[in-house]
Amino acid sequence: MAPKPDRMAREMEPILIRRGIGQLTSGTPKCAGCHRTLLSGEQLHRFETGRLLCQLCLAKLPAHKPRPVSSEQIRVTDRRLRIVSR
């Protein structure tokens, strides 16, 4: 006897959702301090060692610790938005 379509859909839904979330977060940078995936608009700070920290974890660093060599803002897409004058 074949499974009913509605039962199969209920069983497949969590699998597909997990797979989709995993694909969305696989390429996004994570903070080495709190292990969060940064949200759009947050600042990501890169150190000489390659370590990445969010703004919150950077603020917790003692003053004598090395400072980041670069910072970037997390964007919604990989492409920068074009600004067009009117």
mmCIF file as gemmi writes it, N, C-alpha and C atoms, coordinates in Angstrom:
data_model
loop_
_atom_site.group_PDB
_atom_site.id
_atom_site.type_symbol
_atom_site.label_atom_id
_atom_site.label_alt_id
_atom_site.label_comp_id
_atom_site.label_asym_id
_atom_site.label_entity_id
_atom_site.label_seq_id
_atom_site.pdbx_PDB_ins_code
_atom_site.Cartn_x
_atom_site.Cartn_y
_atom_site.Cartn_z
_atom_site.occupancy
_atom_site.B_iso_or_equiv
_atom_site.pdbx_formal_charge
_atom_site.auth_seq_id
_atom_site.auth_asym_id
_atom_site.pdbx_PDB_model_num
ATOM 1 N N . MET Axp A 1 ? 0.847 -1.183 0 1 0 ? 1 A 1
ATOM 2 C CA . MET Axp A 1 ? 0 0 0 1 0 ? 1 A 1
ATOM 3 C C . MET Axp A 1 ? 0.895 1.25 0 1 0 ? 1 A 1
ATOM 4 N N . ALA Axp A 2 ? 0.67 2.164 -0.906 1 0 ? 2 A 1
ATOM 5 C CA . ALA Axp A 2 ? 1.471 3.389 -1.039 1 0 ? 2 A 1
ATOM 6 C C . ALA Axp A 2 ? 1.07 4.399 0.041 1 0 ? 2 A 1
ATOM 7 N N . PRO Axp A 3 ? 2.051 5.209 0.535 1 0 ? 3 A 1
ATOM 8 C CA . PRO Axp A 3 ? 1.703 6.213 1.546 1 0 ? 3 A 1
ATOM 9 C C . PRO Axp A 3 ? 0.786 7.285 0.964 1 0 ? 3 A 1
ATOM 10 N N . LYS Axp A 4 ? -0.062 7.821 1.796 1 0 ? 4 A 1
ATOM 11 C CA . LYS Axp A 4 ? -0.983 8.87 1.36 1 0 ? 4 A 1
ATOM 12 C C . LYS Axp A 4 ? -0.181 10.146 1.083 1 0 ? 4 A 1
ATOM 13 N N . PRO Axp A 5 ? -0.575 10.922 0.069 1 0 ? 5 A 1
ATOM 14 C CA . PRO Axp A 5 ? 0.184 12.125 -0.288 1 0 ? 5 A 1
ATOM 15 C C . PRO Axp A 5 ? 0.317 13.132 0.854 1 0 ? 5 A 1
ATOM 16 N N . ASP Axp A 6 ? -0.737 13.336 1.655 1 0 ? 6 A 1
ATOM 17 C CA . ASP Axp A 6 ? -0.649 14.314 2.743 1 0 ? 6 A 1
ATOM 18 C C . ASP Axp A 6 ? 0.309 13.842 3.839 1 0 ? 6 A 1
ATOM 19 N N . ARG Axp A 7 ? 0.362 12.557 4.089 1 0 ? 7 A 1
ATOM 20 C CA . ARG Axp A 7 ? 1.301 12.017 5.083 1 0 ? 7 A 1
ATOM 21 C C . ARG Axp A 7 ? 2.74 12.154 4.585 1 0 ? 7 A 1
ATOM 22 N N . MET Axp A 8 ? 2.945 11.864 3.299 1 0 ? 8 A 1
ATOM 23 C CA . MET Axp A 8 ? 4.27 11.984 2.722 1 0 ? 8 A 1
ATOM 24 C C . MET Axp A 8 ? 4.737 13.44 2.762 1 0 ? 8 A 1
ATOM 25 N N . ALA Axp A 9 ? 3.844 14.369 2.483 1 0 ? 9 A 1
ATOM 26 C CA . ALA Axp A 9 ? 4.187 15.799 2.521 1 0 ? 9 A 1
ATOM 27 C C . ALA Axp A 9 ? 4.592 16.217 3.932 1 0 ? 9 A 1
ATOM 28 N N . ARG Axp A 10 ? 3.87 15.741 4.945 1 0 ? 10 A 1
ATOM 29 C CA . ARG Axp A 10 ? 4.205 16.082 6.336 1 0 ? 10 A 1
ATOM 30 C C . ARG Axp A 10 ? 5.563 15.523 6.732 1 0 ? 10 A 1
ATOM 31 N N . GLU Axp A 11 ? 5.894 14.341 6.222 1 0 ? 11 A 1
ATOM 32 C CA . GLU Axp A 11 ? 7.177 13.733 6.545 1 0 ? 11 A 1
ATOM 33 C C . GLU Axp A 11 ? 8.332 14.399 5.806 1 0 ? 11 A 1
ATOM 34 N N . MET Axp A 12 ? 8.085 14.875 4.606 1 0 ? 12 A 1
ATOM 35 C CA . MET Axp A 12 ? 9.135 15.485 3.793 1 0 ? 12 A 1
ATOM 36 C C . MET Axp A 12 ? 9.389 16.95 4.157 1 0 ? 12 A 1
ATOM 37 N N . GLU Axp A 13 ? 8.38 17.64 4.665 1 0 ? 13 A 1
ATOM 38 C CA . GLU Axp A 13 ? 8.505 19.07 4.937 1 0 ? 13 A 1
ATOM 39 C C . GLU Axp A 13 ? 9.693 19.413 5.837 1 0 ? 13 A 1
ATOM 40 N N . PRO Axp A 14 ? 9.862 18.779 7.021 1 0 ? 14 A 1
ATOM 41 C CA . PRO Axp A 14 ? 11 19.142 7.868 1 0 ? 14 A 1
ATOM 42 C C . PRO Axp A 14 ? 12.351 18.842 7.217 1 0 ? 14 A 1
ATOM 43 N N . ILE Axp A 15 ? 12.407 17.792 6.412 1 0 ? 15 A 1
ATOM 44 C CA . ILE Axp A 15 ? 13.658 17.44 5.731 1 0 ? 15 A 1
ATOM 45 C C . ILE Axp A 15 ? 14.026 18.531 4.732 1 0 ? 15 A 1
ATOM 46 N N . LEU Axp A 16 ? 13.048 18.976 3.964 1 0 ? 16 A 1
ATOM 47 C CA . LEU Axp A 16 ? 13.3 20.012 2.964 1 0 ? 16 A 1
ATOM 48 C C . LEU Axp A 16 ? 13.636 21.352 3.608 1 0 ? 16 A 1
ATOM 49 N N . ILE Axp A 17 ? 12.981 21.678 4.709 1 0 ? 17 A 1
ATOM 50 C CA . ILE Axp A 17 ? 13.264 22.937 5.402 1 0 ? 17 A 1
ATOM 51 C C . ILE Axp A 17 ? 14.684 22.936 5.938 1 0 ? 17 A 1
ATOM 52 N N . ARG Axp A 18 ? 15.102 21.831 6.59 1 0 ? 18 A 1
ATOM 53 C CA . ARG Axp A 18 ? 16.467 21.742 7.11 1 0 ? 18 A 1
ATOM 54 C C . ARG Axp A 18 ? 17.495 21.857 6.002 1 0 ? 18 A 1
ATOM 55 N N . ARG Axp A 19 ? 17.235 21.189 4.895 1 0 ? 19 A 1
ATOM 56 C CA . ARG Axp A 19 ? 18.168 21.233 3.765 1 0 ? 19 A 1
ATOM 57 C C . ARG Axp A 19 ? 18.266 22.655 3.22 1 0 ? 19 A 1
ATOM 58 N N . GLY Axp A 20 ? 17.137 23.349 3.099 1 0 ? 20 A 1
ATOM 59 C CA . GLY Axp A 20 ? 17.133 24.715 2.584 1 0 ? 20 A 1
ATOM 60 C C . GLY Axp A 20 ? 17.862 25.677 3.496 1 0 ? 20 A 1
ATOM 61 N N . ILE Axp A 21 ? 17.654 25.546 4.799 1 0 ? 21 A 1
ATOM 62 C CA . ILE Axp A 21 ? 18.336 26.411 5.76 1 0 ? 21 A 1
ATOM 63 C C . ILE Axp A 21 ? 19.834 26.15 5.721 1 0 ? 21 A 1
ATOM 64 N N . GLY Axp A 22 ? 20.22 24.897 5.622 1 0 ? 22 A 1
ATOM 65 C CA . GLY Axp A 22 ? 21.638 24.56 5.536 1 0 ? 22 A 1
ATOM 66 C C . GLY Axp A 22 ? 22.295 25.17 4.318 1 0 ? 22 A 1
ATOM 67 N N . GLN Axp A 23 ? 21.608 25.191 3.191 1 0 ? 23 A 1
ATOM 68 C CA . GLN Axp A 23 ? 22.162 25.786 1.979 1 0 ? 23 A 1
ATOM 69 C C . GLN Axp A 23 ? 22.244 27.297 2.102 1 0 ? 23 A 1
ATOM 70 N N . LEU Axp A 24 ? 21.291 27.914 2.77 1 0 ? 24 A 1
ATOM 71 C CA . LEU Axp A 24 ? 21.314 29.367 2.934 1 0 ? 24 A 1
ATOM 72 C C . LEU Axp A 24 ? 22.475 29.824 3.809 1 0 ? 24 A 1
ATOM 73 N N . THR Axp A 25 ? 22.767 29.091 4.866 1 0 ? 25 A 1
ATOM 74 C CA . THR Axp A 25 ? 23.785 29.523 5.82 1 0 ? 25 A 1
ATOM 75 C C . THR Axp A 25 ? 25.166 28.965 5.524 1 0 ? 25 A 1
ATOM 76 N N . SER Axp A 26 ? 25.302 28.091 4.539 1 0 ? 26 A 1
ATOM 77 C CA . SER Axp A 26 ? 26.596 27.453 4.295 1 0 ? 26 A 1
ATOM 78 C C . SER Axp A 26 ? 27.658 28.435 3.822 1 0 ? 26 A 1
ATOM 79 N N . GLY Axp A 27 ? 27.289 29.452 3.058 1 0 ? 27 A 1
ATOM 80 C CA . GLY Axp A 27 ? 28.276 30.372 2.519 1 0 ? 27 A 1
ATOM 81 C C . GLY Axp A 27 ? 28.406 31.664 3.305 1 0 ? 27 A 1
ATOM 82 N N . THR Axp A 28 ? 27.611 31.829 4.335 1 0 ? 28 A 1
ATOM 83 C CA . THR Axp A 28 ? 27.647 33.08 5.081 1 0 ? 28 A 1
ATOM 84 C C . THR Axp A 28 ? 28.68 33.006 6.198 1 0 ? 28 A 1
ATOM 85 N N . PRO Axp A 29 ? 29.386 34.108 6.429 1 0 ? 29 A 1
ATOM 86 C CA . PRO Axp A 29 ? 30.414 34.099 7.481 1 0 ? 29 A 1
ATOM 87 C C . PRO Axp A 29 ? 29.796 34.025 8.874 1 0 ? 29 A 1
ATOM 88 N N . LYS Axp A 30 ? 30.519 33.381 9.784 1 0 ? 30 A 1
ATOM 89 C CA . LYS Axp A 30 ? 30.082 33.277 11.176 1 0 ? 30 A 1
ATOM 90 C C . LYS Axp A 30 ? 31.123 33.916 12.067 1 0 ? 30 A 1
ATOM 91 N N . CYS Axp A 31 ? 30.683 34.435 13.178 1 0 ? 31 A 1
ATOM 92 C CA . CYS Axp A 31 ? 31.572 35.038 14.166 1 0 ? 31 A 1
ATOM 93 C C . CYS Axp A 31 ? 32.335 33.93 14.892 1 0 ? 31 A 1
ATOM 94 N N . ALA Axp A 32 ? 33.64 34.108 15.032 1 0 ? 32 A 1
ATOM 95 C CA . ALA Axp A 32 ? 34.46 33.111 15.733 1 0 ? 32 A 1
ATOM 96 C C . ALA Axp A 32 ? 34.252 33.193 17.245 1 0 ? 32 A 1
ATOM 97 N N . GLY Axp A 33 ? 33.713 34.297 17.736 1 0 ? 33 A 1
ATOM 98 C CA . GLY Axp A 33 ? 33.498 34.461 19.17 1 0 ? 33 A 1
ATOM 99 C C . GLY Axp A 33 ? 32.207 33.836 19.653 1 0 ? 33 A 1
ATOM 100 N N . CYS Axp A 34 ? 31.091 34.206 19.019 1 0 ? 34 A 1
ATOM 101 C CA . CYS Axp A 34 ? 29.778 33.733 19.473 1 0 ? 34 A 1
ATOM 102 C C . CYS Axp A 34 ? 29.171 32.699 18.523 1 0 ? 34 A 1
ATOM 103 N N . HIS Axp A 35 ? 29.806 32.464 17.392 1 0 ? 35 A 1
ATOM 104 C CA . HIS Axp A 35 ? 29.39 31.456 16.398 1 0 ? 35 A 1
ATOM 105 C C . HIS Axp A 35 ? 28.044 31.763 15.758 1 0 ? 35 A 1
ATOM 106 N N . ARG Axp A 36 ? 27.667 33.039 15.781 1 0 ? 36 A 1
ATOM 107 C CA . ARG Axp A 36 ? 26.414 33.442 15.13 1 0 ? 36 A 1
ATOM 108 C C . ARG Axp A 36 ? 26.635 33.659 13.644 1 0 ? 36 A 1
ATOM 109 N N . THR Axp A 37 ? 25.586 33.448 12.86 1 0 ? 37 A 1
ATOM 110 C CA . THR Axp A 37 ? 25.566 33.886 11.471 1 0 ? 37 A 1
ATOM 111 C C . THR Axp A 37 ? 25.117 35.333 11.509 1 0 ? 37 A 1
ATOM 112 N N . LEU Axp A 38 ? 25.92 36.218 10.945 1 0 ? 38 A 1
ATOM 113 C CA . LEU Axp A 38 ? 25.622 37.639 11.042 1 0 ? 38 A 1
ATOM 114 C C . LEU Axp A 38 ? 24.424 38.022 10.187 1 0 ? 38 A 1
ATOM 115 N N . LEU Axp A 39 ? 23.675 38.999 10.662 1 0 ? 39 A 1
ATOM 116 C CA . LEU Axp A 39 ? 22.498 39.484 9.959 1 0 ? 39 A 1
ATOM 117 C C . LEU Axp A 39 ? 22.892 40.577 8.975 1 0 ? 39 A 1
ATOM 118 N N . SER Axp A 40 ? 22.038 40.805 8.03 1 0 ? 40 A 1
ATOM 119 C CA . SER Axp A 40 ? 22.269 41.864 7.053 1 0 ? 40 A 1
ATOM 120 C C . SER Axp A 40 ? 22.394 43.201 7.773 1 0 ? 40 A 1
ATOM 121 N N . GLY Axp A 41 ? 23.435 43.967 7.423 1 0 ? 41 A 1
ATOM 122 C CA . GLY Axp A 41 ? 23.662 45.274 8.036 1 0 ? 41 A 1
ATOM 123 C C . GLY Axp A 41 ? 24.678 45.254 9.161 1 0 ? 41 A 1
ATOM 124 N N . GLU Axp A 42 ? 24.981 44.09 9.711 1 0 ? 42 A 1
ATOM 125 C CA . GLU Axp A 42 ? 25.974 44.002 10.785 1 0 ? 42 A 1
ATOM 126 C C . GLU Axp A 42 ? 27.384 44.129 10.228 1 0 ? 42 A 1
ATOM 127 N N . GLN Axp A 43 ? 28.318 44.549 11.077 1 0 ? 43 A 1
ATOM 128 C CA . GLN Axp A 43 ? 29.721 44.684 10.698 1 0 ? 43 A 1
ATOM 129 C C . GLN Axp A 43 ? 30.481 43.408 11.039 1 0 ? 43 A 1
ATOM 130 N N . LEU Axp A 44 ? 31.302 42.955 10.103 1 0 ? 44 A 1
ATOM 131 C CA . LEU Axp A 44 ? 32.165 41.794 10.281 1 0 ? 44 A 1
ATOM 132 C C . LEU Axp A 44 ? 33.599 42.295 10.268 1 0 ? 44 A 1
ATOM 133 N N . HIS Axp A 45 ? 34.377 41.952 11.289 1 0 ? 45 A 1
ATOM 134 C CA . HIS Axp A 45 ? 35.746 42.433 11.428 1 0 ? 45 A 1
ATOM 135 C C . HIS Axp A 45 ? 36.715 41.271 11.231 1 0 ? 45 A 1
ATOM 136 N N . ARG Axp A 46 ? 37.713 41.483 10.353 1 0 ? 46 A 1
ATOM 137 C CA . ARG Axp A 46 ? 38.688 40.458 10.006 1 0 ? 46 A 1
ATOM 138 C C . ARG Axp A 46 ? 40.047 40.821 10.621 1 0 ? 46 A 1
ATOM 139 N N . PHE Axp A 47 ? 40.676 39.822 11.251 1 0 ? 47 A 1
ATOM 140 C CA . PHE Axp A 47 ? 41.985 40.017 11.874 1 0 ? 47 A 1
ATOM 141 C C . PHE Axp A 47 ? 43.075 39.419 10.997 1 0 ? 47 A 1
ATOM 142 N N . GLU Axp A 48 ? 44.333 39.761 11.269 1 0 ? 48 A 1
ATOM 143 C CA . GLU Axp A 48 ? 45.463 39.244 10.484 1 0 ? 48 A 1
ATOM 144 C C . GLU Axp A 48 ? 45.489 37.72 10.462 1 0 ? 48 A 1
ATOM 145 N N . THR Axp A 49 ? 45.056 37.107 11.519 1 0 ? 49 A 1
ATOM 146 C CA . THR Axp A 49 ? 45.059 35.641 11.617 1 0 ? 49 A 1
ATOM 147 C C . THR Axp A 49 ? 43.956 34.999 10.778 1 0 ? 49 A 1
ATOM 148 N N . GLY Axp A 50 ? 43.038 35.811 10.247 1 0 ? 50 A 1
ATOM 149 C CA . GLY Axp A 50 ? 41.908 35.288 9.493 1 0 ? 50 A 1
ATOM 150 C C . GLY Axp A 50 ? 40.662 35.13 10.342 1 0 ? 50 A 1
ATOM 151 N N . ARG Axp A 51 ? 40.785 35.381 11.629 1 0 ? 51 A 1
ATOM 152 C CA . ARG Axp A 51 ? 39.653 35.274 12.552 1 0 ? 51 A 1
ATOM 153 C C . ARG Axp A 51 ? 38.627 36.354 12.238 1 0 ? 51 A 1
ATOM 154 N N . LEU Axp A 52 ? 37.344 36.001 12.309 1 0 ? 52 A 1
ATOM 155 C CA . LEU Axp A 52 ? 36.25 36.921 12.04 1 0 ? 52 A 1
ATOM 156 C C . LEU Axp A 52 ? 35.447 37.14 13.317 1 0 ? 52 A 1
ATOM 157 N N . LEU Axp A 53 ? 35.17 38.399 13.629 1 0 ? 53 A 1
ATOM 158 C CA . LEU Axp A 53 ? 34.366 38.72 14.817 1 0 ? 53 A 1
ATOM 159 C C . LEU Axp A 53 ? 33.26 39.701 14.456 1 0 ? 53 A 1
ATOM 160 N N . CYS Axp A 54 ? 32.121 39.55 15.122 1 0 ? 54 A 1
ATOM 161 C CA . CYS Axp A 54 ? 31.03 40.507 14.963 1 0 ? 54 A 1
ATOM 162 C C . CYS Axp A 54 ? 31.319 41.737 15.83 1 0 ? 54 A 1
ATOM 163 N N . GLN Axp A 55 ? 30.497 42.748 15.685 1 0 ? 55 A 1
ATOM 164 C CA . GLN Axp A 55 ? 30.674 44.002 16.433 1 0 ? 55 A 1
ATOM 165 C C . GLN Axp A 55 ? 30.542 43.77 17.941 1 0 ? 55 A 1
ATOM 166 N N . LEU Axp A 56 ? 29.637 42.891 18.342 1 0 ? 56 A 1
ATOM 167 C CA . LEU Axp A 56 ? 29.422 42.632 19.771 1 0 ? 56 A 1
ATOM 168 C C . LEU Axp A 56 ? 30.649 41.984 20.407 1 0 ? 56 A 1
ATOM 169 N N . CYS Axp A 57 ? 31.231 40.992 19.726 1 0 ? 57 A 1
ATOM 170 C CA . CYS Axp A 57 ? 32.411 40.311 20.266 1 0 ? 57 A 1
ATOM 171 C C . CYS Axp A 57 ? 33.64 41.212 20.215 1 0 ? 57 A 1
ATOM 172 N N . LEU Axp A 58 ? 33.721 42.067 19.212 1 0 ? 58 A 1
ATOM 173 C CA . LEU Axp A 58 ? 34.837 43.006 19.118 1 0 ? 58 A 1
ATOM 174 C C . LEU Axp A 58 ? 34.821 43.973 20.304 1 0 ? 58 A 1
ATOM 175 N N . ALA Axp A 59 ? 33.632 44.397 20.711 1 0 ? 59 A 1
ATOM 176 C CA . ALA Axp A 59 ? 33.503 45.324 21.836 1 0 ? 59 A 1
ATOM 177 C C . ALA Axp A 59 ? 33.942 44.678 23.148 1 0 ? 59 A 1
ATOM 178 N N . LYS Axp A 60 ? 33.877 43.352 23.242 1 0 ? 60 A 1
ATOM 179 C CA . LYS Axp A 60 ? 34.27 42.646 24.47 1 0 ? 60 A 1
ATOM 180 C C . LYS Axp A 60 ? 35.778 42.431 24.571 1 0 ? 60 A 1
ATOM 181 N N . LEU Axp A 61 ? 36.512 42.644 23.473 1 0 ? 61 A 1
ATOM 182 C CA . LEU Axp A 61 ? 37.963 42.424 23.503 1 0 ? 61 A 1
ATOM 183 C C . LEU Axp A 61 ? 38.655 43.446 24.394 1 0 ? 61 A 1
ATOM 184 N N . PRO Axp A 62 ? 39.649 43.031 25.177 1 0 ? 62 A 1
ATOM 185 C CA . PRO Axp A 62 ? 40.42 43.993 25.959 1 0 ? 62 A 1
ATOM 186 C C . PRO Axp A 62 ? 41.184 44.957 25.047 1 0 ? 62 A 1
ATOM 187 N N . ALA Axp A 63 ? 41.506 46.128 25.56 1 0 ? 63 A 1
ATOM 188 C CA . ALA Axp A 63 ? 42.163 47.168 24.76 1 0 ? 63 A 1
ATOM 189 C C . ALA Axp A 63 ? 43.534 46.736 24.256 1 0 ? 63 A 1
ATOM 190 N N . HIS Axp A 64 ? 44.233 45.851 24.96 1 0 ? 64 A 1
ATOM 191 C CA . HIS Axp A 64 ? 45.582 45.46 24.545 1 0 ? 64 A 1
ATOM 192 C C . HIS Axp A 64 ? 45.579 44.382 23.469 1 0 ? 64 A 1
ATOM 193 N N . LYS Axp A 65 ? 44.419 43.844 23.112 1 0 ? 65 A 1
ATOM 194 C CA . LYS Axp A 65 ? 44.333 42.817 22.061 1 0 ? 65 A 1
ATOM 195 C C . LYS Axp A 65 ? 44.497 43.467 20.688 1 0 ? 65 A 1
ATOM 196 N N . PRO Axp A 66 ? 44.974 42.701 19.684 1 0 ? 66 A 1
ATOM 197 C CA . PRO Axp A 66 ? 45.125 43.263 18.33 1 0 ? 66 A 1
ATOM 198 C C . PRO Axp A 66 ? 43.786 43.733 17.764 1 0 ? 66 A 1
ATOM 199 N N . ARG Axp A 67 ? 43.835 44.752 16.955 1 0 ? 67 A 1
ATOM 200 C CA . ARG Axp A 67 ? 42.642 45.314 16.336 1 0 ? 67 A 1
ATOM 201 C C . ARG Axp A 67 ? 42.461 44.719 14.938 1 0 ? 67 A 1
ATOM 202 N N . PRO Axp A 68 ? 41.256 44.766 14.388 1 0 ? 68 A 1
ATOM 203 C CA . PRO Axp A 68 ? 41.02 44.187 13.059 1 0 ? 68 A 1
ATOM 204 C C . PRO Axp A 68 ? 41.759 44.938 11.955 1 0 ? 68 A 1
ATOM 205 N N . VAL Axp A 69 ? 42.107 44.208 10.9 1 0 ? 69 A 1
ATOM 206 C CA . VAL Axp A 69 ? 42.778 44.828 9.754 1 0 ? 69 A 1
ATOM 207 C C . VAL Axp A 69 ? 41.764 45.318 8.725 1 0 ? 69 A 1
ATOM 208 N N . SER Axp A 70 ? 40.556 44.752 8.74 1 0 ? 70 A 1
ATOM 209 C CA . SER Axp A 70 ? 39.514 45.224 7.828 1 0 ? 70 A 1
ATOM 210 C C . SER Axp A 70 ? 38.134 44.939 8.428 1 0 ? 70 A 1
ATOM 211 N N . SER Axp A 71 ? 37.177 45.676 7.929 1 0 ? 71 A 1
ATOM 212 C CA . SER Axp A 71 ? 35.787 45.503 8.352 1 0 ? 71 A 1
ATOM 213 C C . SER Axp A 71 ? 34.908 45.589 7.121 1 0 ? 71 A 1
ATOM 214 N N . GLU Axp A 72 ? 33.808 44.855 7.138 1 0 ? 72 A 1
ATOM 215 C CA . GLU Axp A 72 ? 32.865 44.931 6.031 1 0 ? 72 A 1
ATOM 216 C C . GLU Axp A 72 ? 31.453 44.79 6.57 1 0 ? 72 A 1
ATOM 217 N N . GLN Axp A 73 ? 30.51 45.355 5.831 1 0 ? 73 A 1
ATOM 218 C CA . GLN Axp A 73 ? 29.115 45.258 6.208 1 0 ? 73 A 1
ATOM 219 C C . GLN Axp A 73 ? 28.5 44.058 5.504 1 0 ? 73 A 1
ATOM 220 N N . ILE Axp A 74 ? 27.741 43.272 6.25 1 0 ? 74 A 1
ATOM 221 C CA . ILE Axp A 74 ? 27.067 42.11 5.684 1 0 ? 74 A 1
ATOM 222 C C . ILE Axp A 74 ? 25.901 42.611 4.831 1 0 ? 74 A 1
ATOM 223 N N . ARG Axp A 75 ? 25.806 42.088 3.621 1 0 ? 75 A 1
ATOM 224 C CA . ARG Axp A 75 ? 24.767 42.507 2.679 1 0 ? 75 A 1
ATOM 225 C C . ARG Axp A 75 ? 23.77 41.371 2.445 1 0 ? 75 A 1
ATOM 226 N N . VAL Axp A 76 ? 22.611 41.732 1.94 1 0 ? 76 A 1
ATOM 227 C CA . VAL Axp A 76 ? 21.571 40.756 1.649 1 0 ? 76 A 1
ATOM 228 C C . VAL Axp A 76 ? 22.001 39.881 0.474 1 0 ? 76 A 1
ATOM 229 N N . THR Axp A 77 ? 22.61 40.484 -0.53 1 0 ? 77 A 1
ATOM 230 C CA . THR Axp A 77 ? 23.065 39.759 -1.706 1 0 ? 77 A 1
ATOM 231 C C . THR Axp A 77 ? 24.567 39.909 -1.846 1 0 ? 77 A 1
ATOM 232 N N . ASP Axp A 78 ? 25.153 39.119 -2.725 1 0 ? 78 A 1
ATOM 233 C CA . ASP Axp A 78 ? 26.58 39.228 -2.986 1 0 ? 78 A 1
ATOM 234 C C . ASP Axp A 78 ? 26.923 40.491 -3.764 1 0 ? 78 A 1
ATOM 235 N N . ARG Axp A 79 ? 25.966 40.983 -4.529 1 0 ? 79 A 1
ATOM 236 C CA . ARG Axp A 79 ? 26.218 42.169 -5.356 1 0 ? 79 A 1
ATOM 237 C C . ARG Axp A 79 ? 25.884 43.431 -4.585 1 0 ? 79 A 1
ATOM 238 N N . ARG Axp A 80 ? 26.674 44.46 -4.799 1 0 ? 80 A 1
ATOM 239 C CA . ARG Axp A 80 ? 26.361 45.755 -4.21 1 0 ? 80 A 1
ATOM 240 C C . ARG Axp A 80 ? 25.181 46.361 -4.957 1 0 ? 80 A 1
ATOM 241 N N . LEU Axp A 81 ? 24.347 47.101 -4.255 1 0 ? 81 A 1
ATOM 242 C CA . LEU Axp A 81 ? 23.226 47.764 -4.901 1 0 ? 81 A 1
ATOM 243 C C . LEU Axp A 81 ? 23.718 49.011 -5.623 1 0 ? 81 A 1
ATOM 244 N N . ARG Axp A 82 ? 23.175 49.24 -6.786 1 0 ? 82 A 1
ATOM 245 C CA . ARG Axp A 82 ? 23.571 50.4 -7.562 1 0 ? 82 A 1
ATOM 246 C C . ARG Axp A 82 ? 22.753 51.596 -7.116 1 0 ? 82 A 1
ATOM 247 N N . ILE Axp A 83 ? 23.389 52.738 -6.972 1 0 ? 83 A 1
ATOM 248 C CA . ILE Axp A 83 ? 22.683 53.971 -6.611 1 0 ? 83 A 1
ATOM 249 C C . ILE Axp A 83 ? 22.551 54.806 -7.872 1 0 ? 83 A 1
ATOM 250 N N . VAL Axp A 84 ? 21.335 55.118 -8.218 1 0 ? 84 A 1
ATOM 251 C CA . VAL Axp A 84 ? 21.063 55.88 -9.441 1 0 ? 84 A 1
ATOM 252 C C . VAL Axp A 84 ? 20.483 57.229 -9.049 1 0 ? 84 A 1
ATOM 253 N N . SER Axp A 85 ? 21.077 58.292 -9.572 1 0 ? 85 A 1
ATOM 254 C CA . SER Axp A 85 ? 20.537 59.627 -9.268 1 0 ? 85 A 1
ATOM 255 C C . SER Axp A 85 ? 19.298 59.878 -10.105 1 0 ? 85 A 1
ATOM 256 N N . ARG Axp A 86 ? 18.402 60.654 -9.585 1 0 ? 86 A 1
ATOM 257 C CA . ARG Axp A 86 ? 17.137 60.954 -10.29 1 0 ? 86 A 1
ATOM 258 C C . ARG Axp A 86 ? 17.187 62.309 -10.921 1 0 ? 86 A 1
